[in-house]
Every structure is written in C-alpha cells, then in structure tokens.
C-alpha cells in the first residue's frame, strides 16, 4: 500500500511556480528523500502534503486521505519536525510533550506512558524536567522528533532535521531515524541538502530542482547511471573545450565553476588517454582526481551545478538582500 501518492502537484505564488507538476509515490515504511538546495521546492512540497499550504493544482493522498478534501484525516495521520524550532523554551521536555498530547486529545494515562517511552527512546529521560532553553541543538531536535511521534503518526515529515548540527549529533539522529523506520514501520519523508544524509538514510531519492523532480531512484541506481568512475579536473580554461569528447568509454561530461568532470568506465585504463586528449586540445590542467560517483556528481549531472554552489549563491543573495534592507 502507498503511504503517499502525489500526482501533478503544483504550487504557484503569483507568477512564480514553486512546485511544478511533480508526481511520485512512497511505500509504507519507506524513508524517502527530497534532495535539493534551498529554494528548490522541498519545503513547499512538504507544506502541501501536510495541509499547511493548498495546492494550486494536482492532487495527493497521505495515509489514504486526500490533502484537499480530508485535511483533518491527513493531520491526524502525520507528524512533523519543522526546519525551524517550534518548541516552547520556557517549558520542560515533559511539559512540551504533555501539551502536544493534550492538543491531540490523548488520554492522560496514555499520554504519560507514551511520553516516558519516547523520551527514553531519544535519550532524554534524565533531562525530562529541565527547561528546553538549557538544551543543546541536538537535544532539541531529538525532543521535536519525540513530540512528533506522540500521537503515533503513520507518516513523519522531517524538514532538514540535522541542519546546523555537529557531525556527532547528526550521526546519532541518522541512527535514530533509521531505527524508527525499521522498528515502528513509520514512513519517513526527509528533505535535505546534505548528500551524505540522503545517501545514508533514504531507500529512494527524488532530486528536486526549480520545483521539478529531475530524477527519482535509489541512491545506488542514481550513481550507477553516471558510469563506473568520475574524473574531476580543475582547469582555468575548460569552457567550450570539453564538448565532443566522443569516446566509447565516456558516459558524460559536465563543466562548472573552474572544474569539469568526466564520467567513464575503467578510469585506471583510460586516464592517460583522457589526459593526452585534453593536452592535445591545449586545455591547461591544474589538478586531477578520480573517485566513484557520489550523489554530488548525480546532482551536477541533472542540474548542471553542484549543490554547494547553490547554497553559496543562496547565502550571497541573503547577504545582498540584508544590505539592501539596511540601506
């Protein structure tokens, strides 16, 4: 049975199309990732599926409930951990959980039992009576996940769940999310721009770019499409000189920001021939590296840029916007 079914879902804000006719299905108990940079449409998609935004067109069902015709049914079936913190810092962990349970009209005894169980699950039992304002970022995120599970949702939305956390805490949360899916059979929809997070957790990944899903498959299959190896070459004059590399062992070439990549089979066998070809084309080579395809390479292949470039561009735009508002 499908936990989520999406068909031609679209969201427009005036003339701007944030989500553009996307379609996908998610199986029960699956961890499904939406991978893309800020502004790609990930959060807008989650917001529509969680009934916080109404779609402009298209349709979707979550846990068997239509997001437009049965909003209450959807909301009773889902849990959400937002990208931005939504805890009350002036309450304890227990009080945050208890308040959430009251909103869902969970009986007192059941509410207490589930709170104990979930705080134990996320390792916060010893801190349950401490104010949330004393918690670290990782502890707050764990509490938000526990709170989102209190009413036993069938589908859990995690919007950038490890954003800004240190590597140790991120790894802890990854293990916990994986455990949730396996042991509690909860369907998890994860939005992220961390490649390693998507690779580690997700059974399938949808790469979303400019509001469209440009690729959807398992992480392994997405990487296999690029070929066996990827050669990354740093060059100051790659532009316009790498087109037409027609060799039977070359899968594709991509250029970006002072680098270009060549996806091919048996790099050890063909590397010297590739370098000789580039030298004959008078391409200056600064450095060369060889690696197996990663999701970063997949993203570059489907979007023409790296996700790091997109994040840097978004930060630059935010800084420029901040300066304009100050002046």
Secondary structure, 3 states (H helix, E strand, C coil): CEEEEEEEEEEEECCEEEEEEEEEEEECCCEEEEECCCCCCHHHHHHHHCCCCCCCEEEEEECCEECCCCHHHHHHHEEEECCCCCCCCCCEHHHHHHHHHHHCCCCHHHHHHHHHHHHHHCCCHHHCCCEHHHCCHHHHHHHHHHHHCCCCCCEEEEECCCCCCCHHHHHHHHHHHHHHHHHHCCEEEEEECCHHHHHHHCCEEEEEECCEEEEEECHHHHHHCCCCEEEEEECCCCCCCCCCCCCCCEEEEEEECCEEEEEECCHHHHHHHHHHHHHHCCCCCCEEEEECCCHHHHHHHHHCCCHHHHHHHHHHHHHHHHHHHHC
